[in-house]
Amino acid sequence: MVSLTALAGVFLAGVVVGFWLLVAVCAASERDPGRDP
C-alpha cells in the first residue's frame, strides 16, 4: 500500500510542475502575441 505521505508528495509535485508549466505557457504567449494558442 502506498503511504499517504508519498501520495501527498507526488500530488504536490504535480501541482507545482503544472503551475509552472502554465506560467511558462502564459509568458510565451504574451511574448509572442501574434501566434494563436
PQR file of N, CA, C, O and H, with PARSE charges and radii, in Angstrom:
ATOM      1  N   MET A   1       0.848  -1.203   0.000 -0.4000 1.5000
ATOM      2  CA  MET A   1       0.000   0.000   0.000 -0.0000 2.0000
ATOM      3  C   MET A   1       0.878   1.245   0.000  0.5500 1.7000
ATOM      4  O   MET A   1       1.872   1.316   0.723 -0.5500 1.4000
ATOM      5  N   VAL A   2       0.505   2.215  -0.809 -0.4000 1.5000
ATOM      6  CA  VAL A   2       1.269   3.459  -0.894 -0.0000 2.0000
ATOM      7  C   VAL A   2       0.950   4.319   0.319  0.5500 1.7000
ATOM      8  O   VAL A   2      -0.212   4.477   0.695 -0.5500 1.4000
ATOM      9  H   VAL A   2      -0.302   2.157  -1.397  0.4000 1.0000
ATOM     10  N   SER A   3       1.986   4.869   0.923 -0.4000 1.5000
ATOM     11  CA  SER A   3       1.764   5.694   2.112 -0.0000 2.0000
ATOM     12  C   SER A   3       1.136   7.031   1.724  0.5500 1.7000
ATOM     13  O   SER A   3       1.337   7.537   0.619 -0.5500 1.4000
ATOM     14  H   SER A   3       2.929   4.740   0.618  0.4000 1.0000
ATOM     15  N   LEU A   4       0.376   7.585   2.657 -0.4000 1.5000
ATOM     16  CA  LEU A   4      -0.304   8.847   2.390 -0.0000 2.0000
ATOM     17  C   LEU A   4       0.699   9.974   2.180  0.5500 1.7000
ATOM     18  O   LEU A   4       0.453  10.881   1.385 -0.5500 1.4000
ATOM     19  H   LEU A   4       0.213   7.175   3.554  0.4000 1.0000
ATOM     20  N   THR A   5       1.813   9.926   2.876 -0.4000 1.5000
ATOM     21  CA  THR A   5       2.833  10.974   2.728 -0.0000 2.0000
ATOM     22  C   THR A   5       3.424  10.963   1.322  0.5500 1.7000
ATOM     23  O   THR A   5       3.621  12.014   0.712 -0.5500 1.4000
ATOM     24  H   THR A   5       2.013   9.190   3.522  0.4000 1.0000
ATOM     25  N   ALA A   6       3.703   9.763   0.816 -0.4000 1.5000
ATOM     26  CA  ALA A   6       4.258   9.661  -0.539 -0.0000 2.0000
ATOM     27  C   ALA A   6       3.232  10.144  -1.559  0.5500 1.7000
ATOM     28  O   ALA A   6       3.581  10.837  -2.515 -0.5500 1.4000
ATOM     29  H   ALA A   6       3.542   8.909   1.311  0.4000 1.0000
ATOM     30  N   LEU A   7       1.975   9.781  -1.357 -0.4000 1.5000
ATOM     31  CA  LEU A   7       0.924  10.191  -2.270 -0.0000 2.0000
ATOM     32  C   LEU A   7       0.782  11.718  -2.276  0.5500 1.7000
ATOM     33  O   LEU A   7       0.641  12.332  -3.333 -0.5500 1.4000
ATOM     34  H   LEU A   7       1.692   9.218  -0.581  0.4000 1.0000
ATOM     35  N   ALA A   8       0.821  12.319  -1.086 -0.4000 1.5000
ATOM     36  CA  ALA A   8       0.717  13.774  -0.991 -0.0000 2.0000
ATOM     37  C   ALA A   8       1.923  14.446  -1.652  0.5500 1.7000
ATOM     38  O   ALA A   8       1.782  15.486  -2.295 -0.5500 1.4000
ATOM     39  H   ALA A   8       0.935  11.820  -0.227  0.4000 1.0000
ATOM     40  N   GLY A   9       3.101  13.851  -1.493 -0.4000 1.5000
ATOM     41  CA  GLY A   9       4.303  14.418  -2.111 -0.0000 2.0000
ATOM     42  C   GLY A   9       4.208  14.401  -3.628  0.5500 1.7000
ATOM     43  O   GLY A   9       4.555  15.379  -4.291 -0.5500 1.4000
ATOM     44  H   GLY A   9       3.215  13.006  -0.971  0.4000 1.0000
ATOM     45  N   VAL A  10       3.737  13.283  -4.174 -0.4000 1.5000
ATOM     46  CA  VAL A  10       3.577  13.183  -5.627 -0.0000 2.0000
ATOM     47  C   VAL A  10       2.526  14.177  -6.121  0.5500 1.7000
ATOM     48  O   VAL A  10       2.711  14.819  -7.155 -0.5500 1.4000
ATOM     49  H   VAL A  10       3.455  12.489  -3.636  0.4000 1.0000
ATOM     50  N   PHE A  11       1.431  14.299  -5.384 -0.4000 1.5000
ATOM     51  CA  PHE A  11       0.370  15.222  -5.767 -0.0000 2.0000
ATOM     52  C   PHE A  11       0.860  16.666  -5.756  0.5500 1.7000
ATOM     53  O   PHE A  11       0.599  17.426  -6.688 -0.5500 1.4000
ATOM     54  H   PHE A  11       1.281  13.777  -4.545  0.4000 1.0000
ATOM     55  N   LEU A  12       1.581  17.042  -4.684 -0.4000 1.5000
ATOM     56  CA  LEU A  12       2.103  18.414  -4.594 -0.0000 2.0000
ATOM     57  C   LEU A  12       3.113  18.681  -5.703  0.5500 1.7000
ATOM     58  O   LEU A  12       3.129  19.768  -6.281 -0.5500 1.4000
ATOM     59  H   LEU A  12       1.793  16.425  -3.926  0.4000 1.0000
ATOM     60  N   ALA A  13       3.953  17.698  -6.003 -0.4000 1.5000
ATOM     61  CA  ALA A  13       4.932  17.869  -7.084 -0.0000 2.0000
ATOM     62  C   ALA A  13       4.209  18.093  -8.415  0.5500 1.7000
ATOM     63  O   ALA A  13       4.617  18.939  -9.210 -0.5500 1.4000
ATOM     64  H   ALA A  13       3.940  16.815  -5.534  0.4000 1.0000
ATOM     65  N   GLY A  14       3.152  17.346  -8.650 -0.4000 1.5000
ATOM     66  CA  GLY A  14       2.382  17.507  -9.881 -0.0000 2.0000
ATOM     67  C   GLY A  14       1.739  18.883  -9.964  0.5500 1.7000
ATOM     68  O   GLY A  14       1.715  19.494 -11.033 -0.5500 1.4000
ATOM     69  H   GLY A  14       2.820  16.658  -8.004  0.4000 1.0000
ATOM     70  N   VAL A  15       1.223  19.371  -8.851 -0.4000 1.5000
ATOM     71  CA  VAL A  15       0.596  20.698  -8.826 -0.0000 2.0000
ATOM     72  C   VAL A  15       1.632  21.778  -9.127  0.5500 1.7000
ATOM     73  O   VAL A  15       1.376  22.696  -9.907 -0.5500 1.4000
ATOM     74  H   VAL A  15       1.243  18.874  -7.983  0.4000 1.0000
ATOM     75  N   VAL A  16       2.809  21.660  -8.498 -0.4000 1.5000
ATOM     76  CA  VAL A  16       3.863  22.663  -8.710 -0.0000 2.0000
ATOM     77  C   VAL A  16       4.334  22.660 -10.160  0.5500 1.7000
ATOM     78  O   VAL A  16       4.489  23.717 -10.773 -0.5500 1.4000
ATOM     79  H   VAL A  16       3.017  20.915  -7.864  0.4000 1.0000
ATOM     80  N   VAL A  17       4.563  21.455 -10.708 -0.4000 1.5000
ATOM     81  CA  VAL A  17       5.011  21.353 -12.100 -0.0000 2.0000
ATOM     82  C   VAL A  17       3.946  21.911 -13.045  0.5500 1.7000
ATOM     83  O   VAL A  17       4.264  22.650 -13.977 -0.5500 1.4000
ATOM     84  H   VAL A  17       4.437  20.597 -10.211  0.4000 1.0000
ATOM     85  N   GLY A  18       2.697  21.559 -12.806 -0.4000 1.5000
ATOM     86  CA  GLY A  18       1.613  22.048 -13.651 -0.0000 2.0000
ATOM     87  C   GLY A  18       1.479  23.564 -13.583  0.5500 1.7000
ATOM     88  O   GLY A  18       1.227  24.219 -14.595 -0.5500 1.4000
ATOM     89  H   GLY A  18       2.438  20.959 -12.050  0.4000 1.0000
ATOM     90  N   PHE A  19       1.650  24.121 -12.373 -0.4000 1.5000
ATOM     91  CA  PHE A  19       1.552  25.566 -12.203 -0.0000 2.0000
ATOM     92  C   PHE A  19       2.630  26.292 -12.987  0.5500 1.7000
ATOM     93  O   PHE A  19       2.350  27.259 -13.695 -0.5500 1.4000
ATOM     94  H   PHE A  19       1.855  23.589 -11.551  0.4000 1.0000
ATOM     95  N   TRP A  20       3.870  25.821 -12.856 -0.4000 1.5000
ATOM     96  CA  TRP A  20       4.977  26.479 -13.567 -0.0000 2.0000
ATOM     97  C   TRP A  20       4.860  26.270 -15.073  0.5500 1.7000
ATOM     98  O   TRP A  20       5.269  27.135 -15.847 -0.5500 1.4000
ATOM     99  H   TRP A  20       4.098  25.035 -12.281  0.4000 1.0000
ATOM    100  N   LEU A  21       4.305  25.132 -15.501 -0.4000 1.5000
ATOM    101  CA  LEU A  21       4.094  24.903 -16.921 -0.0000 2.0000
ATOM    102  C   LEU A  21       3.074  25.915 -17.457  0.5500 1.7000
ATOM    103  O   LEU A  21       3.250  26.457 -18.549 -0.5500 1.4000
ATOM    104  H   LEU A  21       3.973  24.430 -14.872  0.4000 1.0000
ATOM    105  N   LEU A  22       2.019  26.166 -16.695 -0.4000 1.5000
ATOM    106  CA  LEU A  22       1.008  27.137 -17.090 -0.0000 2.0000
ATOM    107  C   LEU A  22       1.602  28.534 -17.155  0.5500 1.7000
ATOM    108  O   LEU A  22       1.323  29.288 -18.087 -0.5500 1.4000
ATOM    109  H   LEU A  22       1.876  25.726 -15.808  0.4000 1.0000
ATOM    110  N   VAL A  23       2.431  28.887 -16.156 -0.4000 1.5000
ATOM    111  CA  VAL A  23       3.087  30.200 -16.155 -0.0000 2.0000
ATOM    112  C   VAL A  23       3.981  30.351 -17.385  0.5500 1.7000
ATOM    113  O   VAL A  23       3.997  31.405 -18.020 -0.5500 1.4000
ATOM    114  H   VAL A  23       2.657  28.274 -15.398  0.4000 1.0000
ATOM    115  N   ALA A  24       4.724  29.293 -17.718 -0.4000 1.5000
ATOM    116  CA  ALA A  24       5.619  29.355 -18.876 -0.0000 2.0000
ATOM    117  C   ALA A  24       4.818  29.532 -20.172  0.5500 1.7000
ATOM    118  O   ALA A  24       5.225  30.292 -21.050 -0.5500 1.4000
ATOM    119  H   ALA A  24       4.711  28.437 -17.202  0.4000 1.0000
ATOM    120  N   VAL A  25       3.691  28.840 -20.292 -0.4000 1.5000
ATOM    121  CA  VAL A  25       2.859  28.960 -21.490 -0.0000 2.0000
ATOM    122  C   VAL A  25       2.281  30.371 -21.604  0.5500 1.7000
ATOM    123  O   VAL A  25       2.259  30.950 -22.690 -0.5500 1.4000
ATOM    124  H   VAL A  25       3.360  28.223 -19.578  0.4000 1.0000
ATOM    125  N   CYS A  26       1.819  30.916 -20.492 -0.4000 1.5000
ATOM    126  CA  CYS A  26       1.263  32.274 -20.497 -0.0000 2.0000
ATOM    127  C   CYS A  26       2.342  33.289 -20.866  0.5500 1.7000
ATOM    128  O   CYS A  26       2.089  34.208 -21.645 -0.5500 1.4000
ATOM    129  H   CYS A  26       1.838  30.445 -19.610  0.4000 1.0000
ATOM    130  N   ALA A  27       3.545  33.129 -20.309 -0.4000 1.5000
ATOM    131  CA  ALA A  27       4.638  34.056 -20.607 -0.0000 2.0000
ATOM    132  C   ALA A  27       5.014  33.961 -22.085  0.5500 1.7000
ATOM    133  O   ALA A  27       5.282  34.981 -22.721 -0.5500 1.4000
ATOM    134  H   ALA A  27       3.750  32.382 -19.676  0.4000 1.0000
ATOM    135  N   ALA A  28       5.034  32.759 -22.631 -0.4000 1.5000
ATOM    136  CA  ALA A  28       5.397  32.581 -24.038 -0.0000 2.0000
ATOM    137  C   ALA A  28       4.338  33.216 -24.945  0.5500 1.7000
ATOM    138  O   ALA A  28       4.682  33.826 -25.957 -0.5500 1.4000
ATOM    139  H   ALA A  28       4.816  31.931 -22.115  0.4000 1.0000
ATOM    140  N   SER A  29       3.069  33.081 -24.597 -0.4000 1.5000
ATOM    141  CA  SER A  29       2.005  33.645 -25.426 -0.0000 2.0000
ATOM    142  C   SER A  29       2.018  35.171 -25.349  0.5500 1.7000
ATOM    143  O   SER A  29       1.707  35.837 -26.337 -0.5500 1.4000
ATOM    144  H   SER A  29       2.790  32.586 -23.775  0.4000 1.0000
ATOM    145  N   GLU A  30       2.368  35.731 -24.205 -0.4000 1.5000
ATOM    146  CA  GLU A  30       2.443  37.185 -24.080 -0.0000 2.0000
ATOM    147  C   GLU A  30       3.650  37.729 -24.837  0.5500 1.7000
ATOM    148  O   GLU A  30       3.609  38.833 -25.381 -0.5500 1.4000
ATOM    149  H   GLU A  30       2.621  35.190 -23.403  0.4000 1.0000
ATOM    150  N   ARG A  31       4.729  36.937 -24.866 -0.4000 1.5000
ATOM    151  CA  ARG A  31       5.938  37.375 -25.542 -0.0000 2.0000
ATOM    152  C   ARG A  31       5.751  37.324 -27.066  0.5500 1.7000
ATOM    153  O   ARG A  31       6.418  38.047 -27.806 -0.5500 1.4000
ATOM    154  H   ARG A  31       4.763  36.041 -24.425  0.4000 1.0000
ATOM    155  N   ASP A  32       4.840  36.463 -27.519 -0.4000 1.5000
ATOM    156  CA  ASP A  32       4.584  36.318 -28.957 -0.0000 2.0000
ATOM    157  C   ASP A  32       3.084  36.472 -29.217  0.5500 1.7000
ATOM    158  O   ASP A  32       2.393  35.482 -29.457 -0.5500 1.4000
ATOM    159  H   ASP A  32       4.298  35.875 -26.918  0.4000 1.0000
ATOM    160  N   PRO A  33       2.578  37.703 -29.170 -0.5600 1.5000
ATOM    161  CA  PRO A  33       1.120  37.914 -29.243  0.2800 2.0000
ATOM    162  C   PRO A  33       0.521  37.599 -30.615  0.5500 1.7000
ATOM    163  O   PRO A  33      -0.695  37.441 -30.730 -0.5500 1.4000
ATOM    164  N   GLY A  34       1.349  37.504 -31.652 -0.4000 1.5000
ATOM    165  CA  GLY A  34       0.818  37.258 -32.992 -0.0000 2.0000
ATOM    166  C   GLY A  34       0.391  35.827 -33.211  0.5500 1.7000
ATOM    167  O   GLY A  34      -0.347  35.536 -34.152 -0.5500 1.4000
ATOM    168  H   GLY A  34       2.336  37.631 -31.559  0.4000 1.0000
ATOM    169  N   ARG A  35       0.847  34.921 -32.351 -0.4000 1.5000
ATOM    170  CA  ARG A  35       0.547  33.498 -32.549 -0.0000 2.0000
ATOM    171  C   ARG A  35      -0.693  33.087 -31.764  0.5500 1.7000
ATOM    172  O   ARG A  35      -0.820  33.410 -30.583 -0.5500 1.4000
ATOM    173  H   ARG A  35       1.447  35.157 -31.586  0.4000 1.0000
ATOM    174  N   ASP A  36      -1.609  32.373 -32.421 -0.4000 1.5000
ATOM    175  CA  ASP A  36      -2.797  31.887 -31.718 -0.0000 2.0000
ATOM    176  C   ASP A  36      -2.431  30.689 -30.856  0.5500 1.7000
ATOM    177  O   ASP A  36      -1.621  29.859 -31.269 -0.5500 1.4000
ATOM    178  H   ASP A  36      -1.506  32.110 -33.381  0.4000 1.0000
ATOM    179  N   PRO A  37      -3.010  30.583 -29.670 -0.5600 1.5000
ATOM    180  CA  PRO A  37      -2.731  29.441 -28.774  0.2800 2.0000
ATOM    181  C   PRO A  37      -3.324  28.150 -29.314  0.5500 1.7000
ATOM    182  O   PRO A  37      -3.184  27.098 -28.690 -0.5500 1.4000
TER
END
